[in-house]
Amino acid sequence: MRSLRQPVLWFFVLTCVLAGIGQCVHFLVSRRLAAGVPAGTPIEDTPLMTWIRCAPFVTGSGPSVAGVVLTFFLYGVAGVRRLASRLNPWPLRRAGPVLAACLLLPVGVIVLPLGILAAFGGSVLPPSWSVSTYVGGAFFGGGLVGPGLLEEIGWRGFALPHLQRRHSALVSSLLIGLVWALWHLPNFILPSEPLPWWHPLTFVPLILALSVLFTWVYNSTGGNLFAVVVLHGAIDTALDLRLSSDSGMMAREDGIALLLFAVIAVGLVWRYGAANLSRRARVLAEPA
């Protein structure tokens, strides 16, 4: 076991460095693949589409890679095994309501308002949405083989328990939320399609509110990563259901999601307290 001063700071730095490297690789590969494609060719008919499907594993895996690397540095192979064991869903049999909340909250906060807005012409509800599509995306497409697994081993698996050794659960959540939002900055600087100017203004407070929710799930399950991976996948899957291209519709959708998640975050702090954000004691990392 090794010691390291400010392990979370090193985690944040390594995560951002890996994000920069991943974005550079994505940019160079995309340019090379697009160079020989005749103008007007549908992207679906080019090799670029294959790369775009694989690119998130290059651009979005930095948090979990950094978490595993620093866990190995601090605790060795045994520490990595303990980290991996937190992905076991079996302990959740006693925390079924929390796992249910991971699946139901995104439906209530994102999907249901979309349906209400669509009924009044204020949004576009995807015609192909189904419960099976949503659950599959939560557990697999957005979870175990998507952003959930690629990020949560780092954000919640490594950074959160280390931060909670020195700070309350609420402060830890907000610190992670700020870096989490900064880590997404390339999505606004180098988007495939232009984003509205107001999008970052709603995105940052949304991420802060979500970080509080993720901490509640993590601490309430005794540090189970499977639960937060599913929550991450469920939120991403629900957000992907939005098909609105009109800026006004997008603003209403984002505004409602931000408002509801903010209310949930404030309610969790009020109900469980800032210290632990859970009935249980907050999960702490082992001393390094």
KOLLOBA-570616 format. One record per residue: residue in three letters; chain; x, y, z of N, C-alpha, C, O in turn. Coordinates in pm, whole numbers, plus 50000, padded with zeros to 5 digits. Each point is the difference from the previous one (the first is absolute). Example, Ala and Ser with C-alpha at 12.3 -4.5 7.8 and 13.67 -1.06 7.14 Angstrom:
2
type:mol:n_east:n_north:n_up:ca_east:ca_north:ca_up:c_east:c_north:c_up:o_east:o_north:o_up
ALA:A:51319:49431:50780:49911:50119:50000:50090:50120:50000:50104:49998:50066
SER:A:49861:50107:49862:50082:50119:50006:49923:50109:50073:50051:50111:50017
% end
This chain:
288
type:mol:n_east:n_north:n_up:ca_east:ca_north:ca_up:c_east:c_north:c_up:o_east:o_north:o_up
MET:A:50085:49880:50000:49915:50120:50000:50088:50124:50000:50091:50013:50082
ARG:A:49881:50081:49825:50078:50122:49989:49919:50118:50052:49878:49991:50010
SER:A:50189:50117:50022:49932:50122:50041:50008:50101:49886:50094:49998:49920
LEU:A:49808:50088:50074:49996:50103:49897:49925:50120:50055:49884:49990:50040
ARG:A:50183:50124:49963:49934:50120:50047:49899:50046:49896:50026:49998:49880
GLN:A:49857:50044:50168:49893:50050:49912:49965:49901:49888:50009:50035:49883
PRO:A:49951:49841:50153:49968:49902:49895:49886:50044:49909:50000:49967:49881
VAL:A:49904:50106:50173:49887:50044:49916:50047:50105:49899:49954:50000:49885
LEU:A:50135:50089:50156:50054:50098:49906:50074:49930:49887:49985:50037:49884
TRP:A:50094:49862:50149:50068:49922:49897:49899:49930:49909:50021:49989:49879
PHE:A:49871:49964:50180:49895:49936:49920:49939:50100:49901:49983:49968:49883
PHE:A:49985:50151:50165:49941:50101:49913:50095:50037:49886:49960:50013:49885
VAL:A:50167:50004:50149:50100:50037:49898:50013:49889:49896:49996:50026:49880
LEU:A:50020:49850:50167:50016:49889:49907:49877:49982:49913:50011:49969:49881
THR:A:49870:50049:50177:49876:49988:49924:49995:50104:49888:49962:49967:49887
CYS:A:50075:50156:50143:49998:50105:49898:50107:49979:49894:49977:50027:49882
VAL:A:50140:49924:50159:50106:49970:49903:49953:49890:49904:50017:50012:49879
LEU:A:49926:49882:50175:49950:49891:49915:49888:50048:49908:49989:49955:49886
ALA:A:49928:50137:50164:49894:50056:49915:50061:50078:49883:49953:49988:49887
GLY:A:50151:50090:50141:50065:50075:49893:50063:49909:49897:49988:50023:49880
ILE:A:50080:49871:50168:50061:49905:49907:49893:49932:49916:50014:49986:49878
GLY:A:49878:49973:50186:49892:49933:49929:49936:50089:49894:49970:49953:49890
GLN:A:50009:50174:50143:49940:50093:49903:50095:50025:49882:49954:50012:49887
CYS:A:50176:49994:50139:50097:50018:49891:49999:49879:49907:50002:50015:49877
VAL:A:49996:49865:50182:49993:49878:49918:49872:49999:49917:50002:49968:49881
HIS:A:49888:50068:50183:49872:50003:49929:50003:50099:49884:49951:49971:49891
PHE:A:50106:50146:50132:50008:50102:49896:50085:49954:49883:49961:50015:49884
LEU:A:50157:49928:50146:50091:49958:49894:49942:49883:49919:50007:49999:49877
VAL:A:49937:49902:50193:49943:49885:49930:49880:50042:49915:49984:49954:49887
SER:A:49932:50133:50167:49882:50046:49926:50041:50075:49874:49940:49980:49894
ARG:A:50161:50106:50117:50046:50074:49883:50057:49907:49895:49976:50018:49880
ARG:A:50099:49882:50164:50062:49908:49904:49894:49916:49928:50010:49979:49879
LEU:A:49890:49975:50195:49896:49918:49939:49910:50082:49908:49948:49949:49901
ALA:A:50034:50178:50133:49912:50085:49919:50071:50057:49878:49935:50049:49908
ALA:A:50199:49944:50089:50075:50064:49892:49967:49940:49863:49989:50073:49902
GLY:A:49996:49795:50091:49979:49936:49871:49855:49977:49963:49970:49931:49902
VAL:A:49940:50124:50175:49857:49978:49975:49948:50108:49905:50018:50119:50028
PRO:A:49917:49843:49862:49944:50101:49908:49897:50087:50069:49925:49953:50086
ALA:A:50071:50173:49876:49904:50093:50059:49858:49952:49975:49967:49951:49892
GLY:A:49950:50064:50209:49860:49961:49987:49970:49857:50035:49884:49960:49999
THR:A:50219:49960:50031:49979:49860:50036:49938:49992:50139:50053:50060:50094
PRO:A:49837:49868:49923:49942:49985:50135:50101:49940:50096:50070:49904:49966
ILE:A:49937:50151:50153:50100:49953:50097:49981:49854:50035:50096:49931:50035
GLU:A:49778:50020:49955:49973:49860:50031:50069:49905:49904:50020:49883:50031
ASP:A:50018:50167:49850:50062:49915:49898:50151:50015:49997:50064:49959:49903
THR:A:49995:50097:50199:50145:50022:50003:50062:49929:50120:49931:49969:50097
PRO:A:50201:50005:49897:50069:49941:50116:49995:50089:50123:50019:49953:50112
LEU:A:49955:50177:49866:49994:50093:50113:49892:49960:50099:50015:50021:50120
MET:A:49875:49922:49829:49890:49961:50089:50045:49890:50096:49960:50000:50116
THR:A:50120:49908:49835:50052:49893:50088:50085:50059:50111:49991:49958:50116
TRP:A:50092:50139:49848:50085:50063:50101:49917:50077:50101:50028:49996:50119
ILE:A:49869:50075:49834:49916:50079:50090:49936:49910:50106:49983:50041:50115
ARG:A:49980:49836:49846:49942:49907:50098:50102:49958:50105:49964:49973:50115
CYS:A:50163:50021:49845:50105:49956:50094:50065:50115:50075:50064:49979:50103
ALA:A:49921:50143:49846:50072:50115:50056:49973:50024:50148:50093:50037:50071
PRO:A:49782:49943:49980:49979:50024:50144:50092:49920:50091:50029:50043:50112
PHE:A:50016:49839:49843:50091:49921:50082:50138:50066:50007:50078:49971:50092
VAL:A:49953:50116:49812:50126:50073:50000:49986:50134:50071:50085:50039:50080
THR:A:49807:50032:49891:49983:50136:50054:49935:50002:50138:50016:50097:50074
GLY:A:49911:49796:49961:49921:50006:50123:50040:49906:50110:49932:49993:50103
SER:A:50176:49933:49880:50038:49901:50101:50103:50051:50100:50042:49926:50089
GLY:A:49997:50200:49897:50105:50055:50087:49972:49988:50148:50090:49960:50074
PRO:A:49789:50074:49975:49977:49991:50144:50020:49860:50057:50064:49985:50104
SER:A:49884:49914:49829:50015:49865:50053:50142:49949:49986:50050:49930:50088
VAL:A:50016:50104:49801:50141:49960:49984:50085:50064:50108:50084:49933:50061
ALA:A:49894:50196:49964:50076:50069:50105:49971:49939:50137:50091:49984:50081
GLY:A:49783:49982:49944:49964:49938:50128:50069:49868:50021:50048:49971:50110
VAL:A:49957:49946:49786:50066:49869:50011:50151:50016:50018:50060:49932:50083
VAL:A:50000:50159:49839:50145:50021:50009:50041:50047:50139:50096:49948:50057
LEU:A:49832:50149:49998:50036:50052:50132:49966:49901:50111:50070:49994:50101
THR:A:49825:49929:49881:49970:49895:50098:50113:49897:50003:50041:49956:50107
PHE:A:50007:50006:49775:50112:49905:49993:50125:50059:50063:50072:49932:50073
PHE:A:49953:50197:49900:50119:50065:50057:49994:50003:50152:50100:49976:50067
LEU:A:49782:50054:49987:49987:50017:50145:49985:49867:50074:50057:49982:50108
TYR:A:49867:49925:49833:49961:49880:50074:50042:49869:49933:49981:49892:50057
GLY:A:50076:50116:49823:50045:49879:49933:49885:49920:49939:49888:50049:49986
VAL:A:50142:49828:49979:49901:49912:49935:49881:49976:50092:49886:49994:49953
ALA:A:50140:49991:50176:49890:49976:50095:49901:50117:49998:49879:49979:50009
GLY:A:50172:50143:49979:49912:50116:49996:49915:50002:49873:49882:50035:50005
VAL:A:50177:49927:49883:49924:49994:49874:49891:49894:50010:49889:50019:49950
ARG:A:50143:49869:50114:49898:49896:50017:49885:50049:50087:49884:49972:49970
ARG:A:50148:50101:50137:49894:50054:50085:49914:50100:49922:49878:50005:50016
LEU:A:50188:50074:49900:49927:50097:49919:49906:49928:49903:49885:50039:49983
ALA:A:50166:49856:49953:49918:49924:49906:49884:49930:50069:49892:49985:49942
SER:A:50129:49971:50183:49894:49930:50072:49880:50090:50027:49890:49950:50022
ARG:A:50129:50182:49975:49889:50091:50023:49903:50004:49882:49892:50057:50010
LEU:A:50148:49882:49878:49910:49991:49885:49905:49882:50011:49916:49979:49913
ASN:A:50098:49944:50193:49914:49883:50021:49859:50047:50037:49984:50071:50099
PRO:A:49913:49889:49823:49864:50045:50032:49937:49924:50117:49898:50045:50053
TRP:A:50159:49842:49989:49937:49915:50101:49972:50074:50131:49893:49981:50057
PRO:A:50201:50102:49994:49970:50070:50127:49878:50091:49992:49947:50040:50104
LEU:A:50008:49994:49776:49887:50090:49987:49867:49934:50033:49896:50067:50001
ARG:A:50106:49802:50027:49872:49934:50034:49939:50062:50124:49879:49992:50020
ARG:A:50204:50071:50065:49950:50068:50119:49976:50149:49977:49953:50072:50088
ALA:A:50081:49973:49793:49982:50142:49967:49917:50013:49873:50026:50086:49915
GLY:A:49874:49827:50073:49915:50000:49882:49934:50134:49972:49996:50042:49884
PRO:A:49951:50028:50219:49938:50130:49973:50096:50102:49938:49959:50082:49919
VAL:A:50168:49912:50120:50096:50094:49943:50022:49970:49853:50005:50091:49917
LEU:A:50009:49780:50048:50017:49962:49860:49875:50036:49920:50011:50045:49885
ALA:A:49871:49936:50174:49877:50039:49932:49998:50150:49975:49956:50045:49894
ALA:A:50093:50033:50203:50006:50145:49982:50094:50036:49885:49974:50095:49927
CYS:A:50135:49829:50058:50094:50026:49891:49931:49987:49864:50034:50072:49906
LEU:A:49870:49838:50083:49930:49979:49874:49879:50091:49985:49969:50045:49889
LEU:A:49961:49984:50220:49875:50075:49991:50019:50150:49998:49924:50071:49934
LEU:A:50178:49980:50137:50018:50145:50005:50022:50062:49861:49937:50101:49969
PRO:A:50150:49843:49946:50015:50060:49867:49872:49997:49918:49975:50089:49919
VAL:A:49943:49808:50102:49872:49996:49930:49910:50114:50046:49940:50069:49918
GLY:A:50052:49949:50214:49915:50105:50053:50049:50140:49972:49920:50092:49983
VAL:A:50212:49925:50010:50058:50134:49985:50018:50038:49853:49990:50118:49966
ILE:A:50036:49784:49948:50031:50030:49859:49892:49950:49905:49947:50077:49921
VAL:A:50021:49793:50087:49908:49941:49902:49857:50050:50019:49935:50039:49903
LEU:A:50016:49961:50220:49863:50043:50025:49977:50146:49959:49901:50029:49932
PRO:A:50186:50064:50108:49981:50138:49952:50006:50011:49848:49930:50084:49943
LEU:A:50152:49833:49990:50003:50002:49854:49862:49966:49943:49953:50064:49905
GLY:A:49983:49835:50155:49867:49962:49954:49898:50111:50022:49915:50025:49915
ILE:A:50094:50042:50200:49907:50110:50030:50023:50116:49904:49904:50057:49947
LEU:A:50224:49979:50031:50030:50108:49907:49955:49966:49859:49948:50086:49928
ALA:A:50072:49787:50031:49960:49958:49865:49850:50011:49981:49952:50033:49892
ALA:A:49972:49938:50214:49853:50008:49992:49953:50142:49972:49894:50020:49942
PHE:A:50186:50080:50099:49963:50139:49979:50083:50064:49889:49999:50122:49983
GLY:A:50072:49794:49941:50077:50052:49887:50130:50067:50039:50059:50071:49919
GLY:A:49987:49908:50202:50122:50065:50046:50122:49912:49995:50107:50041:50046
SER:A:49881:49838:49899:50112:49908:49991:49967:49894:49896:49891:49998:49944
VAL:A:50206:49914:50032:49981:49890:49906:50027:49871:50074:50112:49977:50047
LEU:A:49787:49938:49964:50018:49874:50071:50041:49892:49901:49931:49979:49901
PRO:A:50179:49951:50123:50045:49896:49908:49894:49891:49985:49954:49946:50100
PRO:A:50006:50021:49775:49896:49899:49981:50045:49860:50034:49916:49912:50024
SER:A:50216:50063:49978:50050:49864:50020:50032:49970:50146:50052:49892:50031
TRP:A:49919:50202:50060:50037:49978:50139:49920:49885:50060:49880:49987:49977
SER:A:50188:49929:50100:49934:49890:50069:50074:49973:50129:50115:50041:50017
VAL:A:49819:49890:50073:50062:49968:50129:50122:49912:49979:50102:50019:50066
SER:A:49888:49884:49843:50113:49909:49976:50121:50077:49945:50114:49972:50038
THR:A:49860:50124:49872:50110:50082:49947:50066:50080:50110:50123:50010:50007
TYR:A:49796:50046:50080:50052:50082:50109:50081:49915:50100:50111:50037:50037
VAL:A:49833:49851:50005:50069:49915:50097:50128:49943:49940:50103:49993:50067
GLY:A:49891:49967:49806:50121:49950:49933:50108:50105:49993:50118:49970:50021
GLY:A:49843:50155:49950:50098:50107:49996:50057:50029:50137:50119:50028:50014
ALA:A:49796:49966:50089:50046:50029:50136:50103:49898:50046:50102:50036:50059
PHE:A:49873:49836:49915:50088:49896:50050:50119:49975:49907:50109:49966:50046
PHE:A:49871:50050:49824:50106:49961:49906:50048:50117:49914:50113:50047:50019
GLY:A:49805:50001:49887:50046:50103:49907:50058:50124:50067:50102:50052:49955
GLY:A:49833:49994:50151:50053:50116:50071:50068:49965:50130:50064:50086:50061
GLY:A:49924:49788:49982:50052:49959:50129:50127:49918:49991:50110:50055:50000
LEU:A:49874:49812:49992:50115:49910:50012:50090:49999:49877:50115:49958:50011
VAL:A:49837:50087:49874:50088:50012:49883:49995:50142:49945:50018:50022:49881
GLY:A:49957:50074:50207:49988:50139:49957:50057:50096:50101:50088:49963:50078
PRO:A:49864:50161:49922:50056:50104:50088:49996:49965:50147:50086:50043:50076
GLY:A:49815:49879:49966:49992:49963:50142:50127:49934:50048:50061:50045:50097
LEU:A:49978:49849:49838:50120:49927:50041:50126:50079:49968:50097:49995:50075
LEU:A:49903:50078:49812:50119:50074:49959:50032:50116:50093:50113:50049:50002
GLU:A:49789:49997:50075:50022:50115:50086:49992:49970:50149:50080:50051:50078
GLU:A:49826:49866:49962:49967:49990:50142:50105:49929:50086:50007:50025:50120
ILE:A:50074:49889:49821:50109:49940:50077:50092:50110:50051:50062:49987:50105
GLY:A:49947:50123:49818:50084:50111:50042:49929:50099:50089:50044:50026:50112
TRP:A:49844:50031:49839:49932:50106:50076:49955:49952:50138:50034:50059:50102
ARG:A:49889:49832:49898:49948:49951:50128:50087:49890:50060:50011:49991:50123
GLY:A:50051:49926:49794:50079:49889:50054:50128:50045:50067:50040:49943:50101
PHE:A:50025:50161:49844:50126:50047:50058:49987:50136:50067:50030:50015:50118
ALA:A:49924:50085:49806:50003:50138:50051:49909:50021:50120:50041:50060:50099
LEU:A:49835:49891:49894:49904:50029:50106:50044:49946:50137:50002:50078:50095
PRO:A:50032:49794:49919:50040:49953:50134:50126:50068:50052:50016:50015:50121
HIS:A:50075:50025:49789:50119:50072:50046:49965:50141:50046:50051:50047:50101
LEU:A:49862:50020:49825:49958:50134:50042:49924:49995:50132:50014:50089:50084
GLN:A:49905:49807:49934:49918:49991:50121:50082:49972:50125:49947:50008:50111
ARG:A:50179:49960:49873:50088:49987:50117:50025:50138:50063:50024:50010:50120
ARG:A:49972:50095:49798:50034:50134:50049:49882:50097:49998:50003:50103:50067
HIS:A:49894:49864:49856:49889:50093:49984:49867:49929:50021:49992:49877:50001
SER:A:49904:50203:50017:49866:49943:50010:49959:49943:49865:50063:50027:49898
ALA:A:49831:49894:50103:49950:49942:49875:49957:50108:49903:50020:49988:49879
LEU:A:49919:50119:50173:49953:50107:49912:50116:50073:49935:50000:50021:49879
VAL:A:50100:50018:50200:50115:50070:49944:50072:49910:49900:50043:50047:49894
SER:A:49972:49826:50139:50063:49906:49907:49924:49992:49869:50060:49996:49892
SER:A:49807:50001:50117:49917:49994:49880:50020:50122:49912:50014:49988:49878
LEU:A:49989:50130:50183:50013:50123:49923:50139:50011:49937:50012:50049:49887
LEU:A:50091:49907:50183:50135:50003:49943:50009:49908:49878:50054:50039:49897
ILE:A:49892:49840:50117:49999:49909:49885:49915:50057:49888:50037:49990:49883
GLY:A:49849:50069:50152:49912:50056:49899:50067:50108:49917:49980:50006:49879
LEU:A:50098:50080:50185:50069:50106:49927:50100:49943:49900:50006:50043:49885
VAL:A:50074:49858:50159:50097:49940:49909:49930:49916:49894:50042:49999:49884
TRP:A:49852:49933:50154:49920:49922:49907:49948:50089:49888:50005:49963:49883
ALA:A:49944:50155:50152:49951:50094:49900:50115:50050:49911:49985:50010:49878
LEU:A:50130:50023:50183:50116:50045:49924:50048:49892:49905:50040:50030:49888
TRP:A:49955:49846:50156:50043:49888:49916:49916:49990:49874:50048:49952:49897
HIS:A:49827:50092:50109:49912:49996:49883:50021:50120:49908:49933:50010:49897
LEU:A:50157:50081:50137:50018:50123:49923:50025:49975:49851:49946:50074:49917
PRO:A:50133:49824:50044:50019:49976:49855:49869:49976:49925:49993:50025:49880
ASN:A:49904:49927:50189:49871:49979:49933:49938:50132:49955:49917:50002:49909
PHE:A:50124:50108:50155:49949:50131:49961:50095:50072:49905:49957:50081:49918
ILE:A:50174:49889:50094:50099:50066:49914:50009:49932:49864:50011:50067:49897
LEU:A:49983:49800:50102:50016:49924:49876:49878:49912:49973:50015:49879:49983
PRO:A:49866:50178:50013:49882:49916:49977:49986:49963:49852:50045:50073:49912
SER:A:49892:49813:50062:49972:49962:49863:49893:50091:49940:49998:50022:49878
GLU:A:49915:50030:50206:49899:50096:49958:50002:50118:50097:50018:49980:50120
PRO:A:49963:50142:49830:50003:50117:50090:49894:49989:50110:49886:49961:49975
LEU:A:50154:50073:50146:49908:49999:50113:49954:50142:50031:50075:50095:49977
PRO:A:49803:49920:50074:49953:50134:50037:50093:50063:50104:50062:49930:50079
TRP:A:49947:50203:49919:50091:50070:50089:49967:49978:50147:50088:50006:50086
TRP:A:49784:49969:49943:49957:49990:50138:50022:49859:50057:49983:49978:50120
HIS:A:50053:49928:49796:50009:49861:50046:50099:49982:50115:49966:49934:50098
PRO:A:50156:50123:49895:50092:49985:50115:49945:50061:50128:50033:49955:50109
LEU:A:49883:50150:49878:49947:50066:50119:49903:49910:50077:49988:50012:50122
THR:A:49945:49900:49807:49912:49905:50068:50074:49870:50033:49964:49930:50095
PHE:A:50139:50039:49828:50070:49873:50019:50077:49996:50132:49995:49900:50070
VAL:A:50075:50207:49964:50083:50001:50122:49916:49979:50125:50031:49910:50079
PRO:A:49862:50169:49945:49919:49973:50119:49930:49865:49995:49977:49939:50105
LEU:A:49991:50011:49776:49941:49867:49989:50099:49894:50048:49962:49909:50073
ILE:A:50164:50103:49887:50103:49904:50042:50020:50006:50150:50020:49896:50064
LEU:A:49976:50224:49995:50016:50012:50145:49885:49930:50072:50022:49930:50099
ALA:A:49856:50087:49851:49885:49934:50062:50011:49848:49984:49970:49925:50093
LEU:A:50072:50031:49788:50015:49856:49978:50108:49941:50089:49987:49887:50047
SER:A:50119:50188:49977:50108:49950:50085:49952:49973:50141:50043:49904:50064
VAL:A:49866:50181:49986:49940:49977:50132:49917:49872:49998:50007:49920:50094
LEU:A:49916:50061:49800:49918:49878:49987:50087:49875:49995:49969:49900:50063
PHE:A:50141:50106:49861:50090:49885:49989:50063:49967:50135:50017:49883:50035
THR:A:50018:50221:50041:50058:49975:50133:49899:49933:50091:50036:49910:50076
TRP:A:49839:50133:49918:49895:49935:50080:49990:49852:49966:49992:49916:50090
VAL:A:50009:50052:49781:49993:49859:49959:50122:49924:50049:49988:49890:50054
TYR:A:50131:50169:49927:50124:49932:50037:50007:49973:50150:50029:49889:50042
ASN:A:49943:50212:50039:50008:49982:50145:49887:49913:50052:50019:49924:50095
SER:A:49863:50085:49844:49885:49922:50047:50015:49851:49970:49936:49917:50064
THR:A:50148:50049:49840:50024:49859:49967:50132:49950:50057:50045:49891:49965
GLY:A:50017:50187:50123:50126:49959:50058:50116:50001:49903:50097:49926:50018
GLY:A:49893:50158:49878:50109:50011:49903:49987:49906:49883:50102:49960:49943
ASN:A:49777:50003:50019:49981:49908:49888:50007:50077:49868:49923:50093:49976
LEU:A:50171:49867:49937:50018:50069:49873:49898:49957:49895:49970:50076:49909
PHE:A:49977:49803:50104:49901:49954:49903:49880:50095:49999:49946:50030:49894
ALA:A:50013:50015:50223:49884:50088:50009:50025:50133:49930:49914:50048:49927
VAL:A:50204:50013:50094:50025:50130:49937:50024:49984:49850:49971:50091:49923
VAL:A:50083:49794:50035:50016:49974:49857:49863:49993:49933:49980:50056:49892
VAL:A:49926:49876:50171:49864:49991:49946:49933:50136:49999:49933:50035:49903
LEU:A:50084:50043:50204:49943:50133:50004:50056:50087:49888:49925:50070:49932
HIS:A:50205:49925:50049:50064:50076:49893:49944:49957:49864:49966:50084:49917
GLY:A:50024:49785:50063:49947:49950:49873:49855:50040:49979:49960:50032:49888
ALA:A:49961:49966:50220:49858:50035:49989:49983:50147:49964:49917:50034:49916
ILE:A:50162:50054:50146:49990:50143:49972:50042:50028:49856:49932:50075:49929
ASP:A:50180:49866:50027:50045:50023:49863:49899:49946:49899:49974:50064:49898
THR:A:49969:49819:50130:49901:49943:49910:49876:50087:49992:49945:50022:49891
ALA:A:50010:50028:50223:49883:50088:50001:50028:50130:49925:49914:50048:49926
LEU:A:50205:50010:50094:50033:50123:49930:50010:49979:49850:49967:50090:49923
ASP:A:50079:49792:50034:50011:49971:49857:49864:49987:49933:49992:50000:49877
LEU:A:49902:49989:50202:49867:49988:49941:49951:50133:49944:49903:50004:49924
ARG:A:50164:50104:50113:49957:50131:49951:50038:50017:49854:50117:49986:49963
LEU:A:49783:50045:49953:50025:50018:49857:49980:50144:49955:50010:50029:49881
SER:A:49962:50060:50211:49971:50138:49962:50123:50065:49939:50109:49992:50054
SER:A:49871:50073:49832:50107:50079:49937:49975:50149:50016:50090:50081:49980
ASP:A:49787:49955:50055:49965:50139:50022:50061:50050:50131:49986:49935:50104
SER:A:50081:50179:49890:50069:50053:50118:49904:50026:50115:50033:49976:50116
GLY:A:49847:50074:49852:49903:50028:50104:49954:49874:50071:49986:49999:50122
MET:A:49991:49894:49801:49960:49872:50060:50111:49945:50087:49974:49951:50110
MET:A:50150:50057:49841:50113:49949:50077:50015:50077:50131:50031:49941:50104
ALA:A:49946:50189:49891:50011:50081:50121:49897:49958:50103:50031:49992:50119
ARG:A:49846:49982:49838:49896:49956:50092:50034:49864:50060:49983:49978:50120
GLU:A:50064:49930:49795:50035:49866:50048:50113:50006:50102:49991:49939:50107
ASP:A:50115:50135:49861:50114:50010:50092:49960:50073:50128:50044:49963:50109
GLY:A:49873:50139:49877:49958:50075:50118:49919:49916:50097:50019:50009:50121
ILE:A:49892:49909:49826:49919:49914:50087:50088:49894:50067:49986:49975:50120
ALA:A:50104:49963:49804:50089:49900:50058:50086:50061:50110:50016:49941:50107
LEU:A:50040:50179:49868:50082:50066:50100:49918:50031:50125:50047:49977:50112
LEU:A:49833:50075:49871:49917:50036:50114:49967:49878:50085:50012:50004:50123
LEU:A:49947:49888:49813:49960:49881:50075:50118:49933:50068:49989:49959:50116
PHE:A:50124:50030:49816:50118:49940:50064:50051:50089:50113:50049:49949:50101
ALA:A:49941:50183:49883:50041:50090:50108:49910:49983:50122:50048:50000:50113
VAL:A:49822:49986:49864:49908:49977:50112:50033:49869:50070:49998:49993:50123
ILE:A:50033:49902:49799:50037:49872:50058:50127:50014:50084:50008:49948:50112
ALA:A:50093:50122:49835:50126:50017:50072:49979:50075:50131:50051:49959:50104
VAL:A:49872:50150:49891:49973:50077:50122:49922:49914:50099:50026:50004:50120
GLY:A:49879:49918:49830:49923:49912:50088:50087:49895:50067:49979:49968:50117
LEU:A:50119:49977:49810:50089:49900:50059:50086:50062:50111:50021:49939:50104
VAL:A:50029:50183:49871:50080:50068:50102:49915:50029:50123:50045:49982:50113
TRP:A:49832:50064:49864:49911:50031:50112:49963:49875:50079:49994:50002:50123
ARG:A:49981:49887:49805:49953:49878:50065:50112:49925:50071:49980:49951:50111
TYR:A:50136:50041:49828:50106:49914:50054:50116:50077:50060:50084:49941:50070
GLY:A:49924:50188:49905:50108:50080:50055:50121:50006:49909:50025:49908:49921
ALA:A:50049:50200:50089:50115:50021:49914:50117:49908:50033:50083:49973:49914
ALA:A:49924:49979:50209:50117:49923:50043:50012:49868:49925:50108:49966:49952
ASN:A:49781:49959:50038:50006:49867:49940:49912:49983:49876:50024:49910:49920
LEU:A:49875:50175:50063:49902:49985:49891:49946:49858:49995:49977:49945:49892
SER:A:50001:49996:50224:49953:49862:50008:49969:49969:50146:50048:50067:50091
ARG:A:49870:49831:49928:49978:49951:50137:50126:49931:50052:50023:49995:50121
ARG:A:50058:49954:49788:50125:49936:50038:50109:50106:50013:49986:50113:49954
ALA:A:50124:49847:50109:50117:50085:50003:50060:50006:49859:49992:49903:49925
ARG:A:50066:50210:50039:50056:50011:49866:50116:49902:49982:50070:49966:50095
VAL:A:49948:49991:49783:50102:49899:49968:50135:50069:49989:50015:50099:49929
LEU:A:50085:49849:50143:50133:50060:50003:50101:49906:49936:49990:49878:50011
ALA:A:50109:50181:49923:50109:49922:49944:50094:49954:50111:50010:50064:50105
GLU:A:50057:49825:49871:50100:49954:50096:50118:50097:50005:50034:50059:49897
PRO:A:50028:49960:50218:50120:50085:50006:50109:49945:49910:50026:49880:49998
ALA:A:50037:50209:49929:50108:49958:49909:50136:50026:50063:50103:49971:49940
% end
